[in-house]
Amino acid sequence: MTPLGEADVPSPCNGVCRMDAGSGWCVGCQRSLDEIVRWGAMDNTAKRDVWTLLAQRRASALETRP
């Protein structure tokens, strides 16, 4: 349950749901399967932690692009 006045952290899902075999992350949102499965049970702090990881993953992917 979310404390009064605190909005739920939105899901990063964008509807492009396909797992990349190499990275183990969803092609659309860059979450791991475990993160996707656990999302609904996570509190807002854990969800914000995942969002931080996603930003790092996206930045890393941009750095390694040819």
N, CA, C and O atoms as a CHARMM CRD file, in Angstrom:
* protein
*
  264
    1    1 MET  N      0.83700  -1.17500   0.00000 PROA 1      0.00000
    2    1 MET  CA     0.00000   0.00000   0.00000 PROA 1      0.00000
    3    1 MET  C      0.88900   1.24800   0.00000 PROA 1      0.00000
    4    1 MET  O      1.90600   1.29800   0.69200 PROA 1      0.00000
    5    2 THR  N      0.50000   2.22900  -0.76900 PROA 2      0.00000
    6    2 THR  CA     1.24900   3.46200  -0.88100 PROA 2      0.00000
    7    2 THR  C      0.79900   4.44300   0.19800 PROA 2      0.00000
    8    2 THR  O     -0.39900   4.65600   0.38300 PROA 2      0.00000
    9    3 PRO  N      1.77800   5.05300   0.92700 PROA 3      0.00000
   10    3 PRO  CA     1.38700   6.05100   1.93600 PROA 3      0.00000
   11    3 PRO  C      0.61900   7.20300   1.29000 PROA 3      0.00000
   12    3 PRO  O      0.82500   7.51900   0.11800 PROA 3      0.00000
   13    4 LEU  N     -0.25600   7.81600   2.05700 PROA 4      0.00000
   14    4 LEU  CA    -1.03400   8.94400   1.54300 PROA 4      0.00000
   15    4 LEU  C     -0.09800  10.02900   1.01500 PROA 4      0.00000
   16    4 LEU  O      0.89600  10.37300   1.65400 PROA 4      0.00000
   17    5 GLY  N     -0.42600  10.55200  -0.14000 PROA 5      0.00000
   18    5 GLY  CA     0.36900  11.62200  -0.73000 PROA 5      0.00000
   19    5 GLY  C      1.53300  11.13800  -1.58100 PROA 5      0.00000
   20    5 GLY  O      2.17600  11.94000  -2.25900 PROA 5      0.00000
   21    6 GLU  N      1.80900   9.86000  -1.55700 PROA 6      0.00000
   22    6 GLU  CA     2.91500   9.33200  -2.35700 PROA 6      0.00000
   23    6 GLU  C      2.34800   8.54500  -3.53600 PROA 6      0.00000
   24    6 GLU  O      1.64700   7.55100  -3.35000 PROA 6      0.00000
   25    7 ALA  N      2.65500   8.99700  -4.73900 PROA 7      0.00000
   26    7 ALA  CA     2.15700   8.33000  -5.94400 PROA 7      0.00000
   27    7 ALA  C      2.96100   7.06500  -6.20800 PROA 7      0.00000
   28    7 ALA  O      4.14900   6.98600  -5.89600 PROA 7      0.00000
   29    8 ASP  N      2.28600   6.07500  -6.79100 PROA 8      0.00000
   30    8 ASP  CA     2.98200   4.86300  -7.19400 PROA 8      0.00000
   31    8 ASP  C      3.99400   5.17700  -8.28400 PROA 8      0.00000
   32    8 ASP  O      3.74200   6.00600  -9.15700 PROA 8      0.00000
   33    9 VAL  N      5.13200   4.51500  -8.22800 PROA 9      0.00000
   34    9 VAL  CA     6.15400   4.66100  -9.26000 PROA 9      0.00000
   35    9 VAL  C      5.65700   3.91400 -10.49400 PROA 9      0.00000
   36    9 VAL  O      5.28200   2.74600 -10.39100 PROA 9      0.00000
   37   10 PRO  N      5.64500   4.56600 -11.66400 PROA 10     0.00000
   38   10 PRO  CA     5.11700   3.91900 -12.86300 PROA 10     0.00000
   39   10 PRO  C      6.01400   2.79700 -13.37000 PROA 10     0.00000
   40   10 PRO  O      7.22700   2.79600 -13.16100 PROA 10     0.00000
   41   11 SER  N      5.39100   1.86600 -14.02800 PROA 11     0.00000
   42   11 SER  CA     6.12200   0.76800 -14.64600 PROA 11     0.00000
   43   11 SER  C      6.88900   1.28300 -15.86700 PROA 11     0.00000
   44   11 SER  O      6.38700   2.13900 -16.59600 PROA 11     0.00000
   45   12 PRO  N      8.08800   0.77200 -16.09100 PROA 12     0.00000
   46   12 PRO  CA     8.83900   1.16300 -17.27400 PROA 12     0.00000
   47   12 PRO  C      8.39700   0.42000 -18.53900 PROA 12     0.00000
   48   12 PRO  O      8.94000   0.66400 -19.61600 PROA 12     0.00000
   49   13 CYS  N      7.42800  -0.47300 -18.41900 PROA 13     0.00000
   50   13 CYS  CA     6.97300  -1.25200 -19.57100 PROA 13     0.00000
   51   13 CYS  C      6.44700  -0.33400 -20.66400 PROA 13     0.00000
   52   13 CYS  O      5.65200   0.57000 -20.40700 PROA 13     0.00000
   53   14 ASN  N      6.90400  -0.58100 -21.89400 PROA 14     0.00000
   54   14 ASN  CA     6.42400   0.20900 -23.03300 PROA 14     0.00000
   55   14 ASN  C      5.73700  -0.67200 -24.07300 PROA 14     0.00000
   56   14 ASN  O      5.48400  -0.23900 -25.19700 PROA 14     0.00000
   57   15 GLY  N      5.43900  -1.91100 -23.68600 PROA 15     0.00000
   58   15 GLY  CA     4.70100  -2.80800 -24.56800 PROA 15     0.00000
   59   15 GLY  C      5.54500  -3.56300 -25.58000 PROA 15     0.00000
   60   15 GLY  O      5.01100  -4.33200 -26.38000 PROA 15     0.00000
   61   16 VAL  N      6.86200  -3.35300 -25.55400 PROA 16     0.00000
   62   16 VAL  CA     7.77000  -4.10300 -26.43300 PROA 16     0.00000
   63   16 VAL  C      8.38200  -5.19600 -25.56400 PROA 16     0.00000
   64   16 VAL  O      9.47000  -5.03400 -25.01200 PROA 16     0.00000
   65   17 CYS  N      7.67500  -6.29700 -25.45400 PROA 17     0.00000
   66   17 CYS  CA     8.03300  -7.34100 -24.49300 PROA 17     0.00000
   67   17 CYS  C      8.71300  -8.51700 -25.18300 PROA 17     0.00000
   68   17 CYS  O      8.06100  -9.43400 -25.68200 PROA 17     0.00000
   69   18 ARG  N     10.03800  -8.46300 -25.19600 PROA 18     0.00000
   70   18 ARG  CA    10.82400  -9.53900 -25.79900 PROA 18     0.00000
   71   18 ARG  C     12.15900  -9.58900 -25.06100 PROA 18     0.00000
   72   18 ARG  O     12.85000  -8.57600 -24.95300 PROA 18     0.00000
   73   19 MET  N     12.51500 -10.74800 -24.56100 PROA 19     0.00000
   74   19 MET  CA    13.76000 -10.88700 -23.81400 PROA 19     0.00000
   75   19 MET  C     14.93700 -11.08200 -24.75900 PROA 19     0.00000
   76   19 MET  O     14.86600 -11.87400 -25.70000 PROA 19     0.00000
   77   20 ASP  N     16.01700 -10.35600 -24.50100 PROA 20     0.00000
   78   20 ASP  CA    17.25200 -10.49400 -25.25800 PROA 20     0.00000
   79   20 ASP  C     18.07200 -11.61400 -24.61900 PROA 20     0.00000
   80   20 ASP  O     18.39900 -11.55000 -23.43400 PROA 20     0.00000
   81   21 ALA  N     18.40000 -12.62900 -25.39800 PROA 21     0.00000
   82   21 ALA  CA    19.11000 -13.78700 -24.86300 PROA 21     0.00000
   83   21 ALA  C     20.50700 -13.42600 -24.38400 PROA 21     0.00000
   84   21 ALA  O     21.00600 -14.02200 -23.42900 PROA 21     0.00000
   85   22 GLY  N     21.13700 -12.46900 -25.02800 PROA 22     0.00000
   86   22 GLY  CA    22.49900 -12.08700 -24.65900 PROA 22     0.00000
   87   22 GLY  C     22.57900 -11.36100 -23.32900 PROA 22     0.00000
   88   22 GLY  O     23.41300 -11.69100 -22.48600 PROA 22     0.00000
   89   23 SER  N     21.72200 -10.38200 -23.14100 PROA 23     0.00000
   90   23 SER  CA    21.77700  -9.57000 -21.92100 PROA 23     0.00000
   91   23 SER  C     20.87900 -10.11600 -20.81800 PROA 23     0.00000
   92   23 SER  O     21.14800  -9.90100 -19.63600 PROA 23     0.00000
   93   24 GLY  N     19.81600 -10.81800 -21.19600 PROA 24     0.00000
   94   24 GLY  CA    18.83600 -11.27600 -20.21800 PROA 24     0.00000
   95   24 GLY  C     17.84100 -10.20100 -19.84700 PROA 24     0.00000
   96   24 GLY  O     17.07200 -10.36700 -18.90000 PROA 24     0.00000
   97   25 TRP  N     17.84300  -9.09900 -20.58000 PROA 25     0.00000
   98   25 TRP  CA    16.94100  -7.97500 -20.31500 PROA 25     0.00000
   99   25 TRP  C     15.88400  -7.87400 -21.39500 PROA 25     0.00000
  100   25 TRP  O     16.09600  -8.28900 -22.53400 PROA 25     0.00000
  101   26 CYS  N     14.74300  -7.31500 -21.02200 PROA 26     0.00000
  102   26 CYS  CA    13.69100  -7.05800 -21.98200 PROA 26     0.00000
  103   26 CYS  C     14.17500  -6.00300 -22.97800 PROA 26     0.00000
  104   26 CYS  O     14.77400  -5.00000 -22.58800 PROA 26     0.00000
  105   27 VAL  N     13.91500  -6.23300 -24.24400 PROA 27     0.00000
  106   27 VAL  CA    14.32600  -5.29300 -25.29300 PROA 27     0.00000
  107   27 VAL  C     13.61800  -3.94900 -25.11900 PROA 27     0.00000
  108   27 VAL  O     14.19400  -2.90300 -25.41700 PROA 27     0.00000
  109   28 GLY  N     12.38600  -3.97100 -24.64500 PROA 28     0.00000
  110   28 GLY  CA    11.61300  -2.74000 -24.51400 PROA 28     0.00000
  111   28 GLY  C     11.96100  -1.90000 -23.30200 PROA 28     0.00000
  112   28 GLY  O     12.12500  -0.68500 -23.41800 PROA 28     0.00000
  113   29 CYS  N     12.07600  -2.52500 -22.14300 PROA 29     0.00000
  114   29 CYS  CA    12.25500  -1.74700 -20.90900 PROA 29     0.00000
  115   29 CYS  C     13.59000  -1.98300 -20.21100 PROA 29     0.00000
  116   29 CYS  O     13.91400  -1.27300 -19.25900 PROA 29     0.00000
  117   30 GLN  N     14.36000  -2.94700 -20.65300 PROA 30     0.00000
  118   30 GLN  CA    15.66300  -3.29500 -20.09200 PROA 30     0.00000
  119   30 GLN  C     15.60400  -3.88400 -18.68300 PROA 30     0.00000
  120   30 GLN  O     16.60700  -3.89900 -17.97000 PROA 30     0.00000
  121   31 ARG  N     14.41800  -4.37200 -18.28300 PROA 31     0.00000
  122   31 ARG  CA    14.34900  -5.06300 -16.99300 PROA 31     0.00000
  123   31 ARG  C     14.66900  -6.54000 -17.18200 PROA 31     0.00000
  124   31 ARG  O     14.46800  -7.10700 -18.25500 PROA 31     0.00000
  125   32 SER  N     15.17600  -7.15000 -16.10600 PROA 32     0.00000
  126   32 SER  CA    15.37600  -8.59800 -16.11400 PROA 32     0.00000
  127   32 SER  C     14.02000  -9.26500 -15.90700 PROA 32     0.00000
  128   32 SER  O     13.06400  -8.61900 -15.47700 PROA 32     0.00000
  129   33 LEU  N     13.94200 -10.53600 -16.20800 PROA 33     0.00000
  130   33 LEU  CA    12.69300 -11.27300 -16.00400 PROA 33     0.00000
  131   33 LEU  C     12.29400 -11.22900 -14.53400 PROA 33     0.00000
  132   33 LEU  O     11.11400 -11.08200 -14.21600 PROA 33     0.00000
  133   34 ASP  N     13.26400 -11.35600 -13.64300 PROA 34     0.00000
  134   34 ASP  CA    12.98300 -11.29900 -12.21000 PROA 34     0.00000
  135   34 ASP  C     12.39800  -9.93400 -11.82900 PROA 34     0.00000
  136   34 ASP  O     11.44000  -9.87000 -11.05800 PROA 34     0.00000
  137   35 GLU  N     12.95700  -8.85800 -12.35500 PROA 35     0.00000
  138   35 GLU  CA    12.43100  -7.51800 -12.06400 PROA 35     0.00000
  139   35 GLU  C     11.00800  -7.34900 -12.58200 PROA 35     0.00000
  140   35 GLU  O     10.17300  -6.72100 -11.93100 PROA 35     0.00000
  141   36 ILE  N     10.73800  -7.90900 -13.75400 PROA 36     0.00000
  142   36 ILE  CA     9.39300  -7.83200 -14.32700 PROA 36     0.00000
  143   36 ILE  C      8.40000  -8.58600 -13.45100 PROA 36     0.00000
  144   36 ILE  O      7.32300  -8.07300 -13.14600 PROA 36     0.00000
  145   37 VAL  N      8.75700  -9.79300 -13.04700 PROA 37     0.00000
  146   37 VAL  CA     7.87100 -10.63600 -12.24600 PROA 37     0.00000
  147   37 VAL  C      7.60700 -10.00400 -10.87800 PROA 37     0.00000
  148   37 VAL  O      6.47700 -10.03300 -10.39100 PROA 37     0.00000
  149   38 ARG  N      8.63500  -9.43800 -10.26100 PROA 38     0.00000
  150   38 ARG  CA     8.50100  -8.89500  -8.90800 PROA 38     0.00000
  151   38 ARG  C      7.92300  -7.48100  -8.86800 PROA 38     0.00000
  152   38 ARG  O      7.56700  -7.00300  -7.79100 PROA 38     0.00000
  153   39 TRP  N      7.81900  -6.79600 -10.01300 PROA 39     0.00000
  154   39 TRP  CA     7.43500  -5.37500 -10.03700 PROA 39     0.00000
  155   39 TRP  C      6.18300  -5.07800  -9.20600 PROA 39     0.00000
  156   39 TRP  O      6.19800  -4.14500  -8.40300 PROA 39     0.00000
  157   40 GLY  N      5.12900  -5.82400  -9.37300 PROA 40     0.00000
  158   40 GLY  CA     3.87200  -5.55900  -8.67900 PROA 40     0.00000
  159   40 GLY  C      3.96900  -5.66900  -7.17100 PROA 40     0.00000
  160   40 GLY  O      3.18600  -5.04100  -6.45800 PROA 40     0.00000
  161   41 ALA  N      4.90800  -6.44900  -6.67100 PROA 41     0.00000
  162   41 ALA  CA     5.06500  -6.63100  -5.23200 PROA 41     0.00000
  163   41 ALA  C      6.09800  -5.67900  -4.63000 PROA 41     0.00000
  164   41 ALA  O      6.22400  -5.59900  -3.40800 PROA 41     0.00000
  165   42 MET  N      6.83400  -4.96200  -5.47200 PROA 42     0.00000
  166   42 MET  CA     7.87300  -4.05500  -4.98000 PROA 42     0.00000
  167   42 MET  C      7.25300  -2.79900  -4.36500 PROA 42     0.00000
  168   42 MET  O      6.20500  -2.32300  -4.80000 PROA 42     0.00000
  169   43 ASP  N      7.93300  -2.27600  -3.33800 PROA 43     0.00000
  170   43 ASP  CA     7.52000  -0.97500  -2.81400 PROA 43     0.00000
  171   43 ASP  C      8.14800   0.11300  -3.69600 PROA 43     0.00000
  172   43 ASP  O      8.97700  -0.18200  -4.55700 PROA 43     0.00000
  173   44 ASN  N      7.75200   1.35300  -3.47600 PROA 44     0.00000
  174   44 ASN  CA     8.23100   2.43800  -4.33300 PROA 44     0.00000
  175   44 ASN  C      9.74800   2.61900  -4.28100 PROA 44     0.00000
  176   44 ASN  O     10.35900   2.99200  -5.28200 PROA 44     0.00000
  177   45 THR  N     10.35500   2.36200  -3.13700 PROA 45     0.00000
  178   45 THR  CA    11.80900   2.48000  -3.04000 PROA 45     0.00000
  179   45 THR  C     12.49100   1.47200  -3.96200 PROA 45     0.00000
  180   45 THR  O     13.42400   1.82100  -4.68500 PROA 45     0.00000
  181   46 ALA  N     12.03300   0.23600  -3.93700 PROA 46     0.00000
  182   46 ALA  CA    12.60800  -0.79400  -4.80800 PROA 46     0.00000
  183   46 ALA  C     12.36200  -0.46700  -6.27700 PROA 46     0.00000
  184   46 ALA  O     13.23100  -0.69700  -7.11700 PROA 46     0.00000
  185   47 LYS  N     11.17700   0.07100  -6.59500 PROA 47     0.00000
  186   47 LYS  CA    10.88200   0.44400  -7.97400 PROA 47     0.00000
  187   47 LYS  C     11.79500   1.57100  -8.44700 PROA 47     0.00000
  188   47 LYS  O     12.26700   1.55800  -9.58400 PROA 47     0.00000
  189   48 ARG  N     12.04300   2.54200  -7.57300 PROA 48     0.00000
  190   48 ARG  CA    12.97700   3.62500  -7.94300 PROA 48     0.00000
  191   48 ARG  C     14.38900   3.08100  -8.14400 PROA 48     0.00000
  192   48 ARG  O     15.12300   3.55600  -9.01100 PROA 48     0.00000
  193   49 ASP  N     14.76500   2.09300  -7.34700 PROA 49     0.00000
  194   49 ASP  CA    16.08100   1.45600  -7.52000 PROA 49     0.00000
  195   49 ASP  C     16.18100   0.78700  -8.89400 PROA 49     0.00000
  196   49 ASP  O     17.21500   0.87200  -9.55700 PROA 49     0.00000
  197   50 VAL  N     15.11200   0.12800  -9.31300 PROA 50     0.00000
  198   50 VAL  CA    15.10100  -0.49800 -10.63900 PROA 50     0.00000
  199   50 VAL  C     15.22300   0.56800 -11.72100 PROA 50     0.00000
  200   50 VAL  O     15.98200   0.39600 -12.67500 PROA 50     0.00000
  201   51 TRP  N     14.48000   1.67500 -11.58400 PROA 51     0.00000
  202   51 TRP  CA    14.57800   2.76600 -12.56800 PROA 51     0.00000
  203   51 TRP  C     16.01700   3.27700 -12.67100 PROA 51     0.00000
  204   51 TRP  O     16.48000   3.59700 -13.76600 PROA 51     0.00000
  205   52 THR  N     16.72300   3.35500 -11.54800 PROA 52     0.00000
  206   52 THR  CA    18.12600   3.78400 -11.55800 PROA 52     0.00000
  207   52 THR  C     18.97200   2.78500 -12.34400 PROA 52     0.00000
  208   52 THR  O     19.81600   3.17800 -13.15000 PROA 52     0.00000
  209   53 LEU  N     18.74400   1.50100 -12.10900 PROA 53     0.00000
  210   53 LEU  CA    19.46600   0.46400 -12.85100 PROA 53     0.00000
  211   53 LEU  C     19.18300   0.55500 -14.35400 PROA 53     0.00000
  212   53 LEU  O     20.08300   0.36800 -15.17200 PROA 53     0.00000
  213   54 LEU  N     17.93800   0.84200 -14.70700 PROA 54     0.00000
  214   54 LEU  CA    17.56800   0.93200 -16.12200 PROA 54     0.00000
  215   54 LEU  C     18.31000   2.07900 -16.79900 PROA 54     0.00000
  216   54 LEU  O     18.76500   1.94300 -17.93400 PROA 54     0.00000
  217   55 ALA  N     18.43000   3.19600 -16.11300 PROA 55     0.00000
  218   55 ALA  CA    19.17100   4.33200 -16.67700 PROA 55     0.00000
  219   55 ALA  C     20.63000   3.95100 -16.89700 PROA 55     0.00000
  220   55 ALA  O     21.22100   4.31700 -17.91300 PROA 55     0.00000
  221   56 GLN  N     21.20900   3.22400 -15.95900 PROA 56     0.00000
  222   56 GLN  CA    22.59400   2.77800 -16.09400 PROA 56     0.00000
  223   56 GLN  C     22.74100   1.79500 -17.25200 PROA 56     0.00000
  224   56 GLN  O     23.71000   1.86400 -18.00900 PROA 56     0.00000
  225   57 ARG  N     21.78900   0.88900 -17.39000 PROA 57     0.00000
  226   57 ARG  CA    21.83600  -0.08700 -18.48000 PROA 57     0.00000
  227   57 ARG  C     21.72800   0.60000 -19.84200 PROA 57     0.00000
  228   57 ARG  O     22.44000   0.24800 -20.78200 PROA 57     0.00000
  229   58 ARG  N     20.83400   1.57700 -19.93700 PROA 58     0.00000
  230   58 ARG  CA    20.67100   2.30400 -21.21000 PROA 58     0.00000
  231   58 ARG  C     21.93900   3.08000 -21.54700 PROA 58     0.00000
  232   58 ARG  O     22.36800   3.09500 -22.70100 PROA 58     0.00000
  233   59 ALA  N     22.53900   3.72100 -20.55400 PROA 59     0.00000
  234   59 ALA  CA    23.77100   4.47100 -20.78600 PROA 59     0.00000
  235   59 ALA  C     24.89800   3.54300 -21.21800 PROA 59     0.00000
  236   59 ALA  O     25.67200   3.87300 -22.11700 PROA 59     0.00000
  237   60 SER  N     24.98600   2.39900 -20.58600 PROA 60     0.00000
  238   60 SER  CA    26.00800   1.42300 -20.94500 PROA 60     0.00000
  239   60 SER  C     25.80500   0.90900 -22.37100 PROA 60     0.00000
  240   60 SER  O     26.76600   0.73600 -23.12100 PROA 60     0.00000
  241   61 ALA  N     24.54200   0.66800 -22.73800 PROA 61     0.00000
  242   61 ALA  CA    24.24400   0.17900 -24.07700 PROA 61     0.00000
  243   61 ALA  C     24.61800   1.21800 -25.13700 PROA 61     0.00000
  244   61 ALA  O     25.08500   0.86200 -26.22000 PROA 61     0.00000
  245   62 LEU  N     24.41500   2.48700 -24.82800 PROA 62     0.00000
  246   62 LEU  CA    24.78300   3.55300 -25.77000 PROA 62     0.00000
  247   62 LEU  C     26.29000   3.65700 -25.93200 PROA 62     0.00000
  248   62 LEU  O     26.78100   3.94600 -27.02300 PROA 62     0.00000
  249   63 GLU  N     27.02100   3.42600 -24.85900 PROA 63     0.00000
  250   63 GLU  CA    28.48500   3.48400 -24.90200 PROA 63     0.00000
  251   63 GLU  C     29.09000   2.37000 -25.73600 PROA 63     0.00000
  252   63 GLU  O     30.14500   2.54800 -26.34400 PROA 63     0.00000
  253   64 THR  N     28.42400   1.21600 -25.76800 PROA 64     0.00000
  254   64 THR  CA    28.98300   0.05300 -26.47600 PROA 64     0.00000
  255   64 THR  C     28.48600  -0.07300 -27.90500 PROA 64     0.00000
  256   64 THR  O     28.89200  -0.98100 -28.63000 PROA 64     0.00000
  257   65 ARG  N     27.60100   0.84000 -28.31300 PROA 65     0.00000
  258   65 ARG  CA    27.10300   0.80000 -29.70400 PROA 65     0.00000
  259   65 ARG  C     28.20100   1.19800 -30.67000 PROA 65     0.00000
  260   65 ARG  O     28.97700   2.11600 -30.40900 PROA 65     0.00000
  261   66 PRO  N     28.25600   0.47900 -31.81300 PROA 66     0.00000
  262   66 PRO  CA    29.27100   0.83900 -32.81900 PROA 66     0.00000
  263   66 PRO  C     28.99300   2.16600 -33.49000 PROA 66     0.00000
  264   66 PRO  O     29.75900   2.59400 -34.35400 PROA 66     0.00000
